[in-house]
Amino acid sequence: MAGTTFKKRDMNRYRRTYPYLRKHPRYSYCADKEVVIEVETLIFSSTPGPITHTFNVSFPGIPTITVTSVDSNGNNGADVNVFVSSVSQTQVTIEASHQFDGTVDLHAIWIG
């Protein structure tokens, strides 16, 4: 498993500011390796079978995927096991242990 470190930089400190023109911090994160991250919320609505999500950007390699079920309807219906059945550089297939109404949070991370 690859790892990287991020540095948090205040971009307003890279330009000349005077006390009467003081700006709020504007942060930027810089990594020491190439990082591609995609975060998405998928909707499950009692449909049998898997859901396939196509990524917005093609990853350079196979990403690490994390999925979490969320009870968005307030009916305690998110007590299911959500898992990844297949993953490629362009899409991911997600299945649930049984049908439920709710959302699934998807995090796809690739570190070069």
Backbone as a printed PyTorch tensor [residue, N CA C, xyz], in Angstrom:
tensor([[[  0.8490,  -1.1690,   0.0000],
         [  0.0000,   0.0000,   0.0000],
         [  0.8910,   1.2280,   0.0000]],

        [[  0.6150,   2.1160,  -0.8960],
         [  1.4160,   3.3330,  -1.0090],
         [  0.9560,   4.3670,   0.0110]],

        [[  1.8240,   5.2610,   0.3310],
         [  1.4850,   6.3400,   1.2540],
         [  2.0980,   7.6370,   0.7850]],

        [[  1.5520,   8.7240,   1.2520],
         [  2.0600,  10.0400,   0.8920],
         [  1.8180,  10.9910,   2.0550]],

        [[  2.4920,  12.1080,   2.0260],
         [  2.2750,  13.1330,   3.0460],
         [  1.7760,  14.3910,   2.3600]],

        [[  0.8610,  15.0720,   3.0110],
         [  0.3100,  16.3100,   2.5000],
         [  0.8070,  17.4670,   3.3490]],

        [[  1.0750,  18.5820,   2.7070],
         [  1.4490,  19.8050,   3.4050],
         [  0.3640,  20.8310,   3.1670]],

        [[ -0.0610,  21.4840,   4.2370],
         [ -1.0960,  22.5070,   4.1680],
         [ -0.4140,  23.8630,   4.0780]],

        [[ -0.6810,  24.5800,   2.9810],
         [ -0.0440,  25.8780,   2.7690],
         [ -1.0980,  26.9700,   2.6610]],

        [[ -0.8130,  28.0940,   3.2930],
         [ -1.6510,  29.2760,   3.1680],
         [ -1.1800,  30.0370,   1.9340]],

        [[ -1.9920,  30.0390,   0.8960],
         [ -1.5840,  30.6570,  -0.3680],
         [ -1.5020,  32.1780,  -0.2730]],

        [[ -2.1580,  32.7920,   0.7090],
         [ -2.0660,  34.2420,   0.8730],
         [ -0.7180,  34.6680,   1.4330]],

        [[  0.0610,  33.7750,   1.9680],
         [  1.3830,  34.1230,   2.4810],
         [  2.4290,  34.2010,   1.3710]],

        [[  2.0840,  33.7730,   0.1690],
         [  3.0110,  33.8260,  -0.9480],
         [  2.8970,  35.1270,  -1.7390]],

        [[  2.1130,  36.0630,  -1.2370],
         [  2.0380,  37.3670,  -1.8650],
         [  2.1590,  38.4250,  -0.7830]],

        [[  2.5090,  39.6090,  -1.1600],
         [  2.7270,  40.6800,  -0.1980],
         [  1.3750,  41.2310,   0.2650]],

        [[  1.1220,  41.1570,   1.5730],
         [ -0.0970,  41.7300,   2.1540],
         [  0.3070,  42.6600,   3.2760]],

        [[ -0.4380,  43.6990,   3.4300],
         [ -0.1880,  44.6800,   4.4720],
         [ -1.2770,  44.5580,   5.5330]],

        [[ -1.0120,  45.0160,   6.7700],
         [ -1.9690,  44.8000,   7.8650],
         [ -3.3850,  45.2870,   7.5790]],

        [[ -3.5480,  46.3650,   6.8620],
         [ -4.9020,  46.8560,   6.6050],
         [ -5.5770,  46.1040,   5.4580]],

        [[ -4.8400,  45.2700,   4.7470],
         [ -5.3890,  44.4520,   3.6720],
         [ -5.3410,  42.9560,   4.0110]],

        [[ -5.3050,  42.6280,   5.2680],
         [ -5.1320,  41.2350,   5.6780],
         [ -6.2890,  40.3740,   5.1770]],

        [[ -5.9740,  39.2990,   4.5360],
         [ -6.9690,  38.3880,   3.9760],
         [ -7.0660,  37.1350,   4.8390]],

        [[ -8.1970,  36.4890,   4.7710],
         [ -8.3680,  35.2100,   5.4560],
         [ -7.4950,  34.1610,   4.7750]],

        [[ -7.0640,  33.1600,   5.5210],
         [ -6.2240,  32.1310,   4.9160],
         [ -6.9540,  31.3950,   3.7880]],

        [[ -6.2260,  31.0800,   2.7450],
         [ -6.7360,  30.3030,   1.6250],
         [ -5.7840,  29.1180,   1.4810]],

        [[ -6.2310,  27.9550,   1.9520],
         [ -5.3470,  26.8110,   2.0660],
         [ -5.3040,  25.9930,   0.7800]],

        [[ -4.1380,  25.4370,   0.5290],
         [ -3.9060,  24.5220,  -0.5680],
         [ -3.1300,  23.3360,  -0.0160]],

        [[ -3.4120,  22.1550,  -0.5140],
         [ -2.7310,  20.9530,  -0.0520],
         [ -1.8090,  20.4440,  -1.1460]],

        [[ -0.5600,  20.1940,  -0.7910],
         [  0.4460,  19.7110,  -1.7310],
         [  0.9470,  18.3470,  -1.2590]],

        [[  1.0300,  17.3940,  -2.1670],
         [  1.4840,  16.0440,  -1.8430],
         [  2.8490,  15.8110,  -2.4610]],

        [[  3.5850,  14.8560,  -1.8820],
         [  4.8990,  14.5340,  -2.4260],
         [  4.8300,  13.4490,  -3.5060]],

        [[  3.6380,  12.8880,  -3.7690],
         [  3.4320,  11.9100,  -4.8370],
         [  2.1790,  12.3020,  -5.6110]],

        [[  1.9880,  11.6580,  -6.7540],
         [  0.7830,  11.9030,  -7.5370],
         [ -0.4100,  11.2390,  -6.8480]],

        [[ -1.4870,  11.9950,  -6.6500],
         [ -2.6730,  11.4930,  -5.9600],
         [ -3.9040,  11.8230,  -6.7830]],

        [[ -4.7850,  10.8220,  -6.9700],
         [ -6.0700,  11.0200,  -7.6360],
         [ -7.1440,  10.5370,  -6.6740]],

        [[ -8.1000,  11.4160,  -6.3440],
         [ -9.1640,  11.0890,  -5.3970],
         [-10.5040,  11.4140,  -6.0370]],

        [[-11.4600,  10.5000,  -5.8860],
         [-12.8320,  10.7590,  -6.3180],
         [-13.7800,  10.3570,  -5.2030]],

        [[-14.7070,  11.2420,  -4.8750],
         [-15.7020,  10.9990,  -3.8300],
         [-17.0690,  11.1350,  -4.4600]],

        [[-17.9480,  10.1680,  -4.2090],
         [-19.2590,  10.1640,  -4.8400],
         [-20.2950,   9.6050,  -3.8720]],

        [[-21.5450,  10.0160,  -4.0230],
         [-22.6610,   9.4650,  -3.2600],
         [-23.5810,   8.7700,  -4.2400]],

        [[-23.7880,   7.4680,  -4.0320],
         [-24.6280,   6.6610,  -4.9030],
         [-25.9470,   6.3700,  -4.2020]],

        [[-27.0250,   6.3030,  -4.9630],
         [-28.3490,   6.0770,  -4.3920],
         [-28.7790,   4.6510,  -4.6670]],

        [[-29.1120,   3.9210,  -3.5940],
         [-29.6830,   2.5840,  -3.6840],
         [-31.1840,   2.7240,  -3.4230]],

        [[-32.0090,   2.1870,  -4.3020],
         [-33.4530,   2.3210,  -4.1210],
         [-34.1500,   0.9790,  -4.3400]],

        [[-33.8760,   0.0190,  -3.4830],
         [-34.5000,  -1.3060,  -3.4940],
         [-34.4130,  -1.9970,  -4.8440]],

        [[-33.3510,  -1.7510,  -5.5780],
         [-33.1650,  -2.4280,  -6.8510],
         [-32.3010,  -3.6590,  -6.6270]],

        [[-32.7300,  -4.8110,  -7.1010],
         [-31.9060,  -5.9980,  -6.9310],
         [-30.6910,  -5.9410,  -7.8540]],

        [[-29.6320,  -6.5480,  -7.4160],
         [-28.4380,  -6.6020,  -8.2380],
         [-27.4590,  -5.4870,  -7.9400]],

        [[-26.3020,  -5.5480,  -8.5790],
         [-25.2360,  -4.5640,  -8.3180],
         [-25.4860,  -3.2320,  -9.0230]],

        [[-24.7880,  -2.2170,  -8.5300],
         [-24.7820,  -0.8900,  -9.1540],
         [-23.3690,  -0.6370,  -9.6790]],

        [[-23.2830,  -0.2110, -10.9240],
         [-21.9950,   0.0890, -11.5380],
         [-21.8400,   1.6020, -11.6420]],

        [[-20.7180,   2.0990, -11.1350],
         [-20.4150,   3.5320, -11.1990],
         [-19.1840,   3.7240, -12.0740]],

        [[-19.2970,   4.5980, -13.0740],
         [-18.1710,   4.9360, -13.9400],
         [-17.5060,   6.1900, -13.3830]],

        [[-16.1950,   6.1410, -13.2080],
         [-15.4530,   7.2570, -12.6420],
         [-15.4490,   8.4470, -13.5960]],

        [[-15.3570,   9.6590, -13.0430],
         [-15.2860,  10.8690, -13.8570],
         [-13.9540,  10.9710, -14.5830]],

        [[-12.8890,  10.4700, -13.9510],
         [-11.5480,  10.4930, -14.5190],
         [-11.0050,   9.0640, -14.4950]],

        [[-10.3260,   8.6640, -15.5490],
         [ -9.7100,   7.3430, -15.5710],
         [ -8.4690,   7.3630, -14.6830]],

        [[ -8.3970,   6.4450, -13.7320],
         [ -7.2560,   6.3650, -12.8280],
         [ -6.0580,   5.7550, -13.5510]],

        [[ -4.8330,   6.1580, -13.1990],
         [ -3.6370,   5.5740, -13.8160],
         [ -3.4370,   4.1050, -13.4520]],

        [[ -3.9740,   3.6720, -12.3370],
         [ -3.8940,   2.2790, -11.8920],
         [ -5.1900,   1.9210, -11.1890]],

        [[ -5.2410,   0.7210, -10.6270],
         [ -6.4370,   0.2850,  -9.8960],
         [ -6.5000,   1.0470,  -8.5710]],

        [[ -7.5830,   1.7970,  -8.3060],
         [ -7.6670,   2.5740,  -7.0630],
         [ -8.0920,   1.7190,  -5.8770]],

        [[ -7.8650,   2.2440,  -4.6910],
         [ -8.3660,   1.6480,  -3.4650],
         [ -9.7590,   2.2190,  -3.2160]],

        [[-10.7360,   1.3400,  -2.9870],
         [-12.1300,   1.7440,  -2.8810],
         [-12.6250,   1.5230,  -1.4570]],

        [[-13.3610,   2.5050,  -0.9350],
         [-14.0400,   2.3870,   0.3510],
         [-15.5010,   2.7460,   0.1360]],

        [[-16.4170,   1.8660,   0.5790],
         [-17.8480,   2.1430,   0.4720],
         [-18.4830,   2.0070,   1.8480]],

        [[-19.4310,   2.9140,   2.1510],
         [-20.1120,   2.9170,   3.4370],
         [-21.5850,   3.1780,   3.2020]],

        [[-22.4500,   2.3660,   3.8030],
         [-23.8890,   2.5830,   3.6600],
         [-24.3380,   3.6560,   4.6430]],

        [[-25.2560,   4.5160,   4.1860],
         [-25.7600,   5.6280,   4.9920],
         [-27.2800,   5.5520,   4.9970]],

        [[-27.8690,   5.6780,   6.1700],
         [-29.3200,   5.6730,   6.2900],
         [-29.8250,   7.0790,   6.0220]],

        [[-30.2050,   7.3690,   4.7810],
         [-30.6420,   8.7160,   4.4200],
         [-32.1320,   8.9230,   4.6420]],

        [[-32.8900,   7.8370,   4.8420],
         [-34.3400,   7.9620,   5.0020],
         [-34.7720,   7.9710,   6.4620]],

        [[-33.9000,   7.6370,   7.3950],
         [-34.2410,   7.6380,   8.8100],
         [-35.0630,   6.4450,   9.2470]],

        [[-34.9790,   5.3350,   8.5300],
         [-35.7710,   4.1630,   8.8770],
         [-34.9230,   2.9750,   9.3290]],

        [[-33.6940,   3.2340,   9.7550],
         [-32.7530,   2.1850,  10.1850],
         [-32.5740,   1.1100,   9.1210]],

        [[-32.6200,   1.4910,   7.8730],
         [-32.5060,   0.5440,   6.7800],
         [-31.1030,   0.3650,   6.2550]],

        [[-30.1280,   1.0380,   6.8220],
         [-28.7580,   0.9450,   6.3120],
         [-27.9540,  -0.1140,   7.0490]],

        [[-28.6230,  -1.0290,   7.6990],
         [-27.9280,  -2.1070,   8.4070],
         [-27.6590,  -3.2450,   7.4260]],

        [[-26.8800,  -2.9580,   6.3930],
         [-26.5420,  -3.9240,   5.3570],
         [-25.0420,  -3.9260,   5.1510]],

        [[-24.5770,  -4.9810,   4.5440],
         [-23.1680,  -5.0800,   4.1850],
         [-23.0230,  -4.6210,   2.7400]],

        [[-22.2630,  -3.5610,   2.5210],
         [-22.0150,  -3.0420,   1.1840],
         [-20.5770,  -3.3890,   0.8290]],

        [[-20.3840,  -3.9820,  -0.3580],
         [-19.0430,  -4.4260,  -0.7290],
         [-18.8020,  -4.2090,  -2.2100]],

        [[-17.5240,  -4.1960,  -2.5740],
         [-17.0940,  -4.0150,  -3.9620],
         [-16.9240,  -5.3870,  -4.5790]],

        [[-17.6370,  -5.6460,  -5.6730],
         [-17.5140,  -6.9460,  -6.3240],
         [-16.4680,  -6.9280,  -7.4390]],

        [[-16.3050,  -5.7840,  -8.1260],
         [-15.2370,  -5.6810,  -9.1210],
         [-14.8240,  -4.2170,  -9.2530]],

        [[-13.5550,  -4.0120,  -9.5940],
         [-13.0230,  -2.6620,  -9.7540],
         [-12.0220,  -2.6560, -10.9030]],

        [[-12.0500,  -1.5860, -11.6870],
         [-11.0740,  -1.3930, -12.7570],
         [-10.6440,   0.0710, -12.7250]],

        [[ -9.8760,   0.4950, -13.7170],
         [ -9.3920,   1.8700, -13.7610],
         [-10.4960,   2.8510, -14.1400]],

        [[-11.5830,   2.3740, -14.7120],
         [-12.6330,   3.2680, -15.1940],
         [-13.9600,   3.1140, -14.4620]],

        [[-14.2030,   1.9840, -13.7810],
         [-15.4870,   1.7920, -13.1210],
         [-15.3810,   0.8400, -11.9410]],

        [[-16.4260,   0.8680, -11.1070],
         [-16.5000,   0.0040,  -9.9360],
         [-17.9230,  -0.5420,  -9.8420]],

        [[-18.0470,  -1.8040,  -9.4060],
         [-19.3480,  -2.4430,  -9.2170],
         [-19.5390,  -2.6920,  -7.7340]],

        [[-20.6720,  -2.2070,  -7.1910],
         [-20.9510,  -2.2860,  -5.7580],
         [-22.2170,  -3.1040,  -5.5530]],

        [[-22.1870,  -3.9960,  -4.5630],
         [-23.3410,  -4.8140,  -4.2230],
         [-23.6640,  -4.6530,  -2.7490]],

        [[-24.8910,  -4.9860,  -2.3790],
         [-25.3360,  -4.9500,  -0.9890],
         [-25.8110,  -6.3500,  -0.6040]],

        [[-25.7640,  -6.6590,   0.6990],
         [-26.1530,  -7.9810,   1.1620],
         [-27.6520,  -8.2270,   0.9970]],

        [[-28.4670,  -7.1970,   1.0840],
         [-29.8860,  -7.2890,   0.7410],
         [-30.3840,  -5.9100,   0.3100]],

        [[-31.5960,  -5.8550,  -0.2230],
         [-32.1280,  -4.6120,  -0.7610],
         [-32.3830,  -3.6050,   0.3530]],

        [[-32.0930,  -2.3320,   0.0790],
         [-32.3770,  -1.2650,   1.0340],
         [-32.5320,   0.0510,   0.3100]],

        [[-33.2100,   0.9830,   0.9620],
         [-33.3510,   2.3490,   0.4510],
         [-32.3980,   3.2370,   1.2160]],

        [[-31.5020,   3.8680,   0.5060],
         [-30.5370,   4.7500,   1.1490],
         [-29.4290,   5.1210,   0.1900]],

        [[-28.3680,   5.6770,   0.7330],
         [-27.2380,   6.0880,  -0.0860],
         [-25.9800,   5.3460,   0.3470]],

        [[-25.0310,   5.3340,  -0.5480],
         [-23.7290,   4.7150,  -0.2960],
         [-22.6650,   5.7490,  -0.6210]],

        [[-21.7690,   6.0130,   0.3210],
         [-20.6500,   6.9230,   0.1030],
         [-19.4810,   6.1340,  -0.4610]],

        [[-18.9360,   6.6080,  -1.5730],
         [-17.8500,   5.9380,  -2.2860],
         [-16.6250,   6.8370,  -2.2620]],

        [[-15.4900,   6.2860,  -1.8510],
         [-14.2090,   6.9860,  -1.8900],
         [-13.2440,   6.1340,  -2.7140]],

        [[-12.7140,   6.6890,  -3.7760],
         [-11.7350,   6.0040,  -4.6210],
         [-10.4420,   6.8060,  -4.5750]],

        [[ -9.3570,   6.1610,  -4.1540],
         [ -8.0680,   6.8550,  -3.9790],
         [ -6.9800,   6.0590,  -4.6780]],

        [[ -6.1850,   6.7600,  -5.4910],
         [ -4.9960,   6.1520,  -6.1080],
         [ -3.7960,   7.0300,  -5.7830]],

        [[ -2.7440,   6.4040,  -5.2650],
         [ -1.5000,   7.0980,  -4.9440],
         [ -0.3910,   6.4950,  -5.7800]],

        [[  0.2870,   7.3290,  -6.5600],
         [  1.3280,   6.8590,  -7.4630],
         [  2.6330,   6.5930,  -6.7920]]])
